[in-house]
Amino acid sequence: MGSRRHARLAPLSLRIITEPTTEILSQLYQVEVSAHQEPWTQDDIASTFSDNTRCIGLYLKEELIGFAVICVVVDEADLYTIGVCKKYQGLGFGTKLLAASLRECVKMGATRCFLEVRVSNEVALHLYDRFGFTITGTRKNYYQGSHGNPPEDAYTMVCDLTQQPFEDIEAASA
Ligand SMILES: CC(C)(COP(=O)(O)OP(=O)(O)OC[C@H]1O[C@@H](n2cnc3c(N)ncnc32)[C@H](O)[C@@H]1OP(=O)(O)O)[C@@H](O)C(=O)NCCC(=O)NCCS
């Protein structure tokens, strides 16, 4: 694994992961555990693969360092999850991953994207705000609490995908 300093210079690629092989699921799970305070299990990740969902992987050389899962039904998308390995956070990779994920939503026919986010997750809230997501409400104790964490409310957010200059947002954060 390379250092954070070299990560920005290393070849980055975004790939749709179609085959949830045992090896891929294990890699996704390692990213999940590194990124999230209440990680999904490997089975949770496996169960997201369906005709309506896409798993977008972010690779640094050949190493999976982040992924997002979107679900599109007719013209509405949901961002199920997005995360970047802890050691590579804050380097602009989450911005690239979100842009790619929203582009995929558009490609699949979505005009709006919905998500939930912890009310305390300032980095994610900032990221979503940059992409034009707005808060539509609060879900009380949406995150039930595990791994020693207390329950926490979620903001529900929505983004109009027809208005998004994703390239501009990526370029500004590069
Ligand atoms: C949320 C997450 C995907 C963002 O990815 P990232 O690679 O860390 O974010 P980026 O480097 O692209 O930065 C996105 C924005 O947040 C800001 N930011 C990043 N890390 C920050 C930090 N620690 N403190 C304050 N701002 C920060 C960046 O400056 C950037 O804003 P800008 O474009 O206005 O400059 C990533 O931090 C992550 O995996 N977090 C844990 C999992 C999670 O919370 N997922 C979301 C659940 S809904």
The ligand as an SDF file (V2000), in Angstrom:
LIG
                    3D

 48 50  0  0  0  0  0  0  0  0999 V2000
  -17.4440   11.0610    3.3720 C   0  0  0  0  0  0  0  0  0  0  0  0
  -16.2640   10.5640    2.5390 C   0  0  0  0  0  0  0  0  0  0  0  0
  -16.7620    9.5600    1.4970 C   0  0  0  0  0  0  0  0  0  0  0  0
  -15.6590   11.7660    1.7910 C   0  0  0  0  0  0  0  0  0  0  0  0
  -14.5460   11.3210    1.0500 O   0  0  0  0  0  0  0  0  0  0  0  0
  -13.1410   12.0510    1.1780 P   0  0  0  0  0  0  0  0  0  0  0  0
  -12.2500   11.4710    0.1480 O   0  0  0  0  0  0  0  0  0  0  0  0
  -12.6960   12.0110    2.5720 O   0  0  0  0  0  0  0  0  0  0  0  0
  -13.5750   13.5440    0.7920 O   0  0  0  0  0  0  0  0  0  0  0  0
  -12.8350   14.5670   -0.1610 P   0  0  0  0  0  0  0  0  0  0  0  0
  -11.3650   14.5420    0.1160 O   0  0  0  0  0  0  0  0  0  0  0  0
  -13.2800   14.3620   -1.5590 O   0  0  0  0  0  0  0  0  0  0  0  0
  -13.3950   15.9370    0.4180 O   0  0  0  0  0  0  0  0  0  0  0  0
  -14.7380   16.3060    0.2500 C   0  0  0  0  0  0  0  0  0  0  0  0
  -14.9250   17.6580    0.8910 C   0  0  0  0  0  0  0  0  0  0  0  0
  -14.8800   17.5280    2.3210 O   0  0  0  0  0  0  0  0  0  0  0  0
  -13.8030   18.2890    2.8560 C   0  0  0  0  0  0  0  0  0  0  0  0
  -13.1400   17.4740    3.8640 N   0  0  0  0  0  0  0  0  0  0  0  0
  -12.5850   16.2710    3.6740 C   0  0  0  0  0  0  0  0  0  0  0  0
  -12.1050   15.7870    4.8380 N   0  0  0  0  0  0  0  0  0  0  0  0
  -12.3450   16.7450    5.7590 C   0  0  0  0  0  0  0  0  0  0  0  0
  -12.0850   16.8460    7.1540 C   0  0  0  0  0  0  0  0  0  0  0  0
  -11.4830   15.8740    7.8280 N   0  0  0  0  0  0  0  0  0  0  0  0
  -12.5010   17.9690    7.7900 N   0  0  0  0  0  0  0  0  0  0  0  0
  -13.1380   18.9460    7.1280 C   0  0  0  0  0  0  0  0  0  0  0  0
  -13.4150   18.9010    5.7950 N   0  0  0  0  0  0  0  0  0  0  0  0
  -13.0250   17.8150    5.1350 C   0  0  0  0  0  0  0  0  0  0  0  0
  -12.8640   18.5590    1.6970 C   0  0  0  0  0  0  0  0  0  0  0  0
  -12.1340   19.7540    1.8700 O   0  0  0  0  0  0  0  0  0  0  0  0
  -13.8210   18.6430    0.5400 C   0  0  0  0  0  0  0  0  0  0  0  0
  -14.4360   19.8990    0.4760 O   0  0  0  0  0  0  0  0  0  0  0  0
  -14.0760   20.9580   -0.6920 P   0  0  0  0  0  0  0  0  0  0  0  0
  -14.3740   20.2410   -1.9780 O   0  0  0  0  0  0  0  0  0  0  0  0
  -14.9820   22.0980   -0.4170 O   0  0  0  0  0  0  0  0  0  0  0  0
  -12.6190   21.2560   -0.5240 O   0  0  0  0  0  0  0  0  0  0  0  0
  -15.1440    9.9280    3.4030 C   0  0  0  0  0  0  0  0  0  0  0  0
  -14.6380   10.8790    4.2930 O   0  0  0  0  0  0  0  0  0  0  0  0
  -15.5820    8.7020    4.1550 C   0  0  0  0  0  0  0  0  0  0  0  0
  -15.4650    7.5930    3.6550 O   0  0  0  0  0  0  0  0  0  0  0  0
  -16.0850    8.8900    5.4060 N   0  0  0  0  0  0  0  0  0  0  0  0
  -16.5290    7.7600    6.2370 C   0  0  0  0  0  0  0  0  0  0  0  0
  -17.7540    7.0980    5.6660 C   0  0  0  0  0  0  0  0  0  0  0  0
  -18.8900    8.0920    5.5450 C   0  0  0  0  0  0  0  0  0  0  0  0
  -19.0890    8.9340    6.4060 O   0  0  0  0  0  0  0  0  0  0  0  0
  -19.6730    7.9560    4.4340 N   0  0  0  0  0  0  0  0  0  0  0  0
  -20.8450    8.7660    4.2200 C   0  0  0  0  0  0  0  0  0  0  0  0
  -21.9970    8.1290    4.8890 C   0  0  0  0  0  0  0  0  0  0  0  0
  -23.5230    8.8970    4.4330 S   0  0  0  0  0  0  0  0  0  0  0  0
  1  2  1  0
  2  3  1  0
  2  4  1  0
  2 36  1  0
  4  5  1  0
  5  6  1  0
  6  7  2  0
  6  8  1  0
  6  9  1  0
  9 10  1  0
 10 11  2  0
 10 12  1  0
 10 13  1  0
 13 14  1  0
 14 15  1  0
 15 16  1  0
 15 30  1  0
 16 17  1  0
 17 18  1  0
 17 28  1  0
 18 19  1  0
 18 27  1  0
 19 20  2  0
 20 21  1  0
 21 22  1  0
 21 27  2  0
 22 23  1  0
 22 24  2  0
 24 25  1  0
 25 26  2  0
 26 27  1  0
 28 29  1  0
 28 30  1  0
 30 31  1  0
 31 32  1  0
 32 33  2  0
 32 34  1  0
 32 35  1  0
 36 37  1  0
 36 38  1  0
 38 39  2  0
 38 40  1  0
 40 41  1  0
 41 42  1  0
 42 43  1  0
 43 44  2  0
 43 45  1  0
 45 46  1  0
 46 47  1  0
 47 48  1  0
M  END
$$$$
